[in-house]
């Protein structure tokens, strides 16, 4: 259970922002979105494969950018 403690002089808007950050950190929004509708097991597997493919592309691009950056740093030395 998520709890946020605020003092008597603390801004309520700040408490709401803290709550939002904790909910995002615990991936509660993702879970709620996923459970909103029933998803057949085959569709769930397909979605999982698609998400994994997207993540592989992101990781590959990140590694490429990192290698490019290291290469440019070595050229400057």
Steps between C-alpha positions, in 0.01 A plus 500: 500500500630843409500763773606861488557694821461875491554754772250766605683771306582292193338580166232244396604536135845378596346197674302416185819523295679267744212253474512514120876436502461199732220354288714537188804351676301193607356468146145503631374697199641237265327225696167683501521562127583134438207375711244742357387246238530125472771391260507151356818306582600488132455878468696549822789294360492696174505830690789378713699403187431840342608685814817289519579584136453872571726474803770321297495781243524761778790315665678462167463871421621591847807278465569649157480856635726411792759342269484803269549734794800301627648498151466878471654549845798284400547703180513823698777373728 
